[in-house]
Amino acid sequence: MVYCGKASQGCQSCRTRRIKCDKVRPQCTQCIRVAKACPGYRDQLELMFRDESTKVIKKAHAQWGVAESFESGESSSASPTSAASPGNISVRSRASITRASRSKSTTSTGDDKRNLITTPKEIYATRSDQAVRFFIEHYLVGHPDEPKASQELQGIGWIHAPQIQNIMAAVGLASMSNLTGDKSLQVMATEKYGLALRQMVESIKNLGSIDLGVSMRTIIILSLFEVCGGSSAGSASGARTHLMGAAALLRTNLARSGAASASLTILRALLQLCFSMVCLRAMLCRLTCLSRTQLIPCLVAQSELPDIFFDWVTMSENIASAPDKPSTDLIRILARLVHLSAFVNGHVLVDGHPKTTEVILEALEVDAQLEAWECNQEGIWVVTEEWDRNLPPDAVFDGYYHVYTDMWTARVWNHYRWSRLLVNDMLARFVESCPISSGSVVSASQQLHSRDCIIRVARDMLVSIPTHYRHPRLEPSHRKLLDKTSGGAGMGAAGIPTLLFQIRVAGCAPFVPARYRTWVRSILETIWANTGMTQAKTQAELVAKTQGEGSPEPQIQVKPDPDEKVKTPSRSPSSYPRYVPQESTRTQAQNNPHNYLGVELPGG
């Protein structure tokens, strides 16, 4: 396949008549004016990356005088390989086509050597071509802040960068392998991944000429490849390596440009990577069900965040403007939760021991900090909840969806939600397993408050999903409502792995109604079927284990008028203390944070 440049977007009738088409759908104005049926519009993605082999062969035959009989016969009954999709993935290699053509080739020993030319009756797209198309259709087009339609790809330059092409093919091949069970596709995916890695190494050797946008997108898709394959410790380690490398590149760029000229986009990208590193500690860990009334614990890995992580957060705090300060404050709270969870996960806490009571008190303090963070938000951090009866119920929870200032604030809010759910789950487990230690510090009202908080925050998490993931059932008219939140995502599909963990935490949380779990499982299974991301399948299986558990449906207020908008948080922030960031205990970095893929990056 070759890139054929920008093609006309007009309908066939207007192109034939050589007049300007206004491209109105479903029928253009020109066709309506002359009372003709508009033939419709061409697939721009097909036109941009189309197979020109047949056209070249015909031109060569015309020049060489080869008879057209080579193109007759069975070719008229053949059909080209369809685009890859979860339900229809057809792959045929060029090797099989070559063998078939050889068996039907005609040769001659005479003077006319033109008959030695053999041509396959049909040209198929390579597996790599199919994989790139799979990636574009399932990981790119339609996601937040990405092109809404394939024709919009024409003006994008980074999509043709060699390393981008190779890593897109790698993720596409891995996804297709997961869906079809074809192991040969996984082998090809690994080869493409290795090629993209080598190209990435070459590109970052000269930081002076590096294209930061292309490099960051490449690294994020490299990390996506690691998560796409499974939930093993190796995948988590690989994803962490790429996140650290991306953060180091951004840190170097910020250090060179200085605080005065620091780009808001780069600053937020660095903070998003820091959030992802915190979330990664909990996302791929193995879970164990403790009891029917407890959350399947999603505790973070025992290793703590490296020192360089806190250096990045400190640098962001020094650069961030007042509207972005809540994001750095929240990272500090999440880092404290990571430290606390690692301690709980790595020690045996005895009921009645003073240390157990200290841990419970710290969990209460973390929860209070998170509640204060929520109630102190204003300005760009205000969230609006809206309702539309026409939204498909399997894509939008009860017809409700959130409207945020941008995708950046939407993602930060979801980081708050999963952390709030985990710390309240920790308190619920302590109340049940350590009644002596918790009895003196966790009152009955606090227990009721934690229960209500879990149900409320879990619902908010479910309502937020359409903002981050565009369900296949959503029509263009539905997407217009959800696109009220736009900007700041950087790369739409990059948020999916984190989202999988977040909504699974909401689906497995204690006290939530059983239908919450059923809906979450349906969403995860849809993401698995649509993207082939093994993480989605794994998370859906975890939710299925708690499918029969849940609390009775809580009493919800009467459904508001469709035009009514409810702003959250609704409670007064004056009743909660403001959080003063406190630095957690640090450990030595496990590796050199300034080395990525064997290339030393300046420490800034």
N, C-alpha and C positions, 0 to 999 in steps of 0.2 A: 504494500500500500504506500501511496505517496501523498504528501500534503499538496493540495491543488489550489491553495489560496482562497480568497474570498469569492464565493459564488453568488449569483443573483438569487435574491430571496423572493422574487416575484412568482406569480402562478404561471403555469405552462401557457395559458392562453395569451397573457400579456407579453411573455417572452417571445412567442411566435409572431405576435402582431408588432413587436418592437416598440411597445409603449410602456410608460411608467406605471407600475402596479403599486397601489397604496397598501397592499398586504393586509387588508382587513380580513378578519376571520369571522365566520367560516367561508364567506365569499367576498371577493374584492369588489370595490365599487365599479370598476371598469366593466366587469362581467355582468353585474346587475344592470348597468346602464344600457347594455346592448341585449339584455334579456337572454344571456347565455348562462349555462351552468358552469360555475367556476371549478376547474379541475383540481384545485387545491395546491399545496405547496410541498416542495421537496424537503427531505430530511437533510438538514445542513451538516450534521455530523457525517452522514454517508458521503456527502459531496466533498467535505474537507479531506477525509481520509478514504479515498476510493481506489479500487483496484483498476489500474490502467494497463494491466498486462495484455488483455484481449485487444485493446485498441492498438498497442504497440505491435503485437503479432500481426494484426491485419495490415498495418502499414508496412511492416517488413515483407509480408507476402506480396503486397502490391509492388514493392520495389524489386523483389527478386523474381516475380512472375510465378510464384508457387500457386498451384491450383487451389480453388476454394473448397475442394472436396475434403480437405483436412478438417474443415469446420462443420461438415454436415454429419448426418447420421444420428448417433445417440445423444449428441450434445443438446439437441432441442428438448429432450425430455429431462435433462438434469436440472437441478435447482441449486443455487449457491448456498453455502453454509450460512445459516441464520445467525444473528447476533447472539452472543452468550447471555443467558439469563438463568436465574435459579431453576426455572422449570424447563428450559430448553437450551442445553449446552451441548453443542455438537462440535467435535474437534477432529480434523483430519489433517495429517501431516503431509508436507510436500513430498516426502520420500515415497509414500504410497502412491501418490499421483505419478511420480516419475517412473515407478515400476510398472504402473498400468500403461503409461504411454509407450514405454519400451516394448511391451508385449504386442502393441498394435502399430509399431512404427514400420515404415516402408523404406527400404534401402535400394540402391541401384549401383551397379558396377560400371555403368556407362559414363559418358562424358558429362551428363547432366547431374552435377553433384548437388544441385539444389534439392533433389529428392532425399538427400541424407538428413535434411532437417526434419526433426520430429517435434510435434507440438502436443502437449496434453489437451484433451478435449475441453477441460474446464479448469480454471484457476481458482484455488481456494485461498482464503486468508490464513496466514500462519497462526499458530497458537499464541504467539506473542501479540499479534494484531488483535486477536479476539480478547486476550487478557487486558490490553490497554482499553479496549472498548468497554469491557466489563467494569473496569475501574471507573471510567468516565461516567458510565450510566448509573452505577450503584454507590460510588464514593465521592462523586464530584457534583454532577448536575443536580440541582434542586436542593442541595444542602444549604444551611444558613450561610449567607454572604458569599455563596458560590453562584456561577451562572445558572439562571432559571431554565434555560433551554439550550439545546446543543448549538444553535446558530450563534449564541453569544461567545462561543469558544474562539471564533475567528479573530477577535481582537486581543487574545491572550498570548503573550510571547513566551512565558515560562514553560508552557505545556510542551514545547518542542525541544527543550533542553535535553541532551542525551541522558544525563543522570535521572531526570524526571521520567523520561520515557521508560527507562529500565526498571526503576523502582515501582512505577505504576504497573508495569507488566508483571513484576514479582508479586505484588499484592493481588492482582487479578488472577494470576495462575494459582496462587495459594488458596484463594477463595473458591475458585472453580474446582480445585482438587478436593477441598473440604466438602463441597456439595455433591460431587460426582463419585468420590472415592478413588479417583484416578491418581495413583502414586507417581506416575511419570510426570504429571503436571507439577507436583511438589518438587521433584528434582529440577525441573526447568525453572521453577520459582526461586529455588536456592541459587542456581547459577546466575539468574538475573539480579538477585540480591547482592551476590558477590561482585558482579560487574558494577552495580551502582555504588557499592562501597568503595571500590578502587577509584572510580571517577570522583567520588566525594573527597577522597584523600588528596587527589591531585588538585582539586579546586581550592582547598583550604590551605595549601602550602604557601600560596601567595595571598595573604590577607588584604594586601593593598588593592588587588584587582577583583576581589571576590564579589559576586552578586549575592548580597545578603538575602534577598527575597527568595531566589532560587535555592540557595543553600539551606535556608530554614525550612522551606517546604519539603526539600529532599530528606532532611533529617527527620522531620515529623512523620513522613511516610515510611521511612526506615523503621521508626519506632512502631508505627502502625502494623508493619509486617511482622514484627516480633510478637505483638499481641494477637494478631490475626490467627497465628498457628496454634495457639493453645494457652494453657495456664500453668505451664511448668516453671520451675525456678529459673531455668535457663532463659526462658522468654522474658520473665520479669527482669532478670539481670541485663539482658540485651536492651530492653526498652529503657531501663534506667541509664545505661551507658549513653544512649542517644539523647535522652533528655538532658543529661549532664553536659554533653557536648554542645547541644543547642544553647543551653544557658551560658556556657563559657564563651561561645561566639558572641552572644548578645552582650554579655558583660564586657568583653573586649571592645565592642563597638561603642558602648556607652562610655567606657573609660577614655576612649580616643576622642569622642565628640565633646565630652564634658557635660556637667550637669546643666549648664545654661542652655545648650543647644540639644539636649536629649530629646529624642522623639517620643511622643506619647505612645505611639504604636509599639516601639521597641521596648519601652518600659513595661507596658501591659503584657507584651509577649513574654518577657522575662518573668513577670509575676505569674502568668498562666503556667509556665513551666515549673515554677516553684510549687504551685498548687498541685500540679500533676505528680510531682515527686512525693508530696505528702500523701496524696490519694493512692499512689502506687503501692505504698506500704500495706494498705488494707485490701487492695483490689484483687491480688492474685494469691492471697494466703489460703490455706486449706481451712475449711470450716467444720465445726463439730456441734451437733445438736445436743444441748444439755437437758432440756425438758420441754414439755408441751407449752409451758407458759413463758419460756425464755426465747430470746432471739438466738438464731444460729449465730454464734459469736463470730464477728468479722474483725478480729483483732489484728493489729499491724504486726509486721515482722519484728523480731527482737532487736535487730540492728537499728540504731538511731540515725537520724539525719546527720550528714557530714558537716564539718565546720564551714565548708565553702557555701553550703546552703544558707547559713545565717549571714555570711558576708554578702551574698546576693540580696537577701531581704533587707539588710541594713543599708546597702547602697540604694535600693528602691525606696526605702523610707526617706532617705536624704534628698532624693530627686522628685518624688511624687508630690503633686499639687494637692491642695486640701480635698478636692472631690475624690481623689484616689486613695486617700489615707485609710479609709475603712478596709480596703483590700489588704494592705500591709498589716493592719491590726489583726485581721482575721487569720492571716497566715501564722502570726505569733501564737494565737490561741490553738490553731490546729497542730502546730509543732509541739505545744505542751500536751495536747491530747495524745499525740503519737508517743511521746516519752512516757506518759502515764500508762497507755495501753501496752507498750512494750514491757514495762515493769510488771504489770498484772499478768501478762502472758508468760513471763519468764520466771515467776516466783509462786510458791505455794503460800497462800494467805490463810491463816488460821483464825477461825471465828473467836472473838474475844481478845485477840492479840492487839496491842496498841498500834502496831504498824498497819494492821488491817483498817482500823478506824481512821488513821491518817490518810490512807489511800481513798477511803470513802469521802472524807472531807475535801480532798483535792478534786475528786470527781464532781462534788457539789459546787466547788468554786469554779471549775471549768464550765459547768452548765450555767452558772450565774453570769460568767463573762460572755458566753454565747448569747444568752437572753438579753443582756445589756447591749451587745453589738446589734442584735436585731432591732431593738426598740429605739436605738439612737440614730437609725438611718433616716435620711431625708434627702431632698434634692434629686440627684440623678439615681439614687438608690430606692426610690419609692416604686413599689410594684402595684400594678393595676390588674384586677381580675375581671374578666369579661365572660359572657355566656352567649352561645348561639345554638338554637335548637336544631339547626340544619347540619351541624358538624357530625361526621360519622362516629358513633359511640366507641367503636373498637380502636379508633385513632386518637380521640380526644376524650378525656375522662369526664363523663357526665355532661359534656358540652362546654366545659369550662377551660379557659386558657389564660395565660398571663401575658401582660404587655410590659416590657422593660424598656429602659432608655436605650440599651443596645445589648448585643450578645455578650459583651464583656461583663456587664453587671448581672446578666442572667446566669452566667457560669459561676460567678462568685457566690450568688445566692444559693445555688445548688451545693456548693462546697460547705456553706453554712449548714444546710439541711442535713447532709449525710453525717456531719460531725455531731450535730445536735441529737440525731437519732442514736448514734453509737454511744454517746456519753450517758444518755438516759437508759439505754439498754444495759449499760454497765451498772447503773444504780439499781435497776430492777433485779439484776442477777445477784447483786450484793444483798438486797433486802431478803431474797429467798434463801440464799446459801449461807449468809452470815447474819442471822437475826440478832445475835448478841451485839456485835460490833455496829450494826446499822441501826439498832433500836434506839440508841441514845442520840443519833445525829440525823436520821431520816424520819421525819414525822409522818403521820398519816396524811396530812394535807400535802406534804411534799410528794408522797407516793402518788396521790391522786393527780397532782400537778404534772408529774412526769408522764403518767398515763395519758392525760389529755394532750400533753405536748407531743407525744409520739404519734397519736392519731392525727393531730392537726398538721404536723410537719410532714408526715407520710403522705397525706392528701395533697399538700402543696407540691411535693415532689412529683406526684403523678400528674397534677394539673400543669406542671412546667414542661412536661415531656414534649409536646408539640412544638415548643419553641426551639428545642435542640435537635429533634429528629423528625423529618418529614415522612410520615407514614405513607405507604403506597396508595392507601385508600383516599387520601386527600386530593380533591380536585383543585384546578387552578383558582376557582372562586374561594375555596377554603384557604388556600395558601396566601391569598391576599390579606386575609384577616391575621394570619400568623406572622406575615412579613412586616407587621407593624413594629416588631422588634428586629432591628437589623443593624449591621455595623459592629466592628470590634471582635468578630469571631476569628479573623485571621485565616483559618482553614476550617471549613465546616465539619468535615469528617473527623478531624482531630479530636473532637469532643466526644465521639461515640464510645471509645473504650472506657473513659471515665464515667460516662452516663450509664453504661451497663452496670457498673458497680453501684452507682448511686441509687438507681431504681430497684436493684435487687435488695439493697439495704432497706428501702421503703417497703418492699413486698414481703420481706422476712421479719420485719420489726414485730416485737410483741404487742399484743392488744389490738392490732389493726384488724378491721373486718376481713372475713375470708374472701369477699369479692375483690378487695384490693389485691390480694395475692393472685387471684384468677386473672385479673386484668393485666397485672405486671407480667405474669407468665406469658400471656398472649402477645404482649409487646416484644418481649425478649425472643420469642419464637419467630415473630415476624422479622425482626432484625437479622436473626440467623438465616432465615430462608431468603432474605433479600440481599445480604452481603456475604454470606458464607463465613462470617467471623465466628470462630470456635468459641470465643469468650461468651458470646450471646447464648449459644447452646448450653455451655456449662452453667451459666447463671440461671437459665430457665430450669435446668434440672435441679438446682439448689432450691429454687422457689417451689418446685413441684413437691419436694420432700416435706414442705410445710403447708401444702395445699389444703389439707383438711383442718388446719388450725386457724384460729382467729376469734375475735371478740364479736359480740352482736353489733349490728350496724348502729352507730351513734345517732342521736337525734340531731338532724341538721335543720338549720333555719329554712323557712319557706323559700323556694326557688325565686330569685329576684326577677324583676322585669328584664327583658332582653337588653334594654338600653341602659340598665343600671350598672354602674362601675363601683367596685369595692376596692378601696385602697388598703394595703397592708404594709407595715404593721399598724393596727388600730389602737394599741394600748399607748398610754402616755409614757414617754421615756423618762419622765422625772422620777418615777418610782424605782428605777434601777440605777445602780452606780455605773459610771463610765469606766470602761476597761483601760487600765494602764498597762501597756505591753511589758511582759516580763520574759527574759531570755531563759530558755530551757537549758538543762545540763547538756553539754555537748560531748561528743566522742571524736576521736581522731578520724580523719577521712580515710576510707578504706583504699582509695587509690588517688592518683594524682589528678585533681580536678581540672588542671590546665592541659591535660593530654587527651586528645580525642582522635581515635583511629590511628594512633601512633604519631600524630602531629602535635608538637608543642605549641600551645596558644599563649600569647602574652598574658601575664597575670594582671595587667592593668595597673 
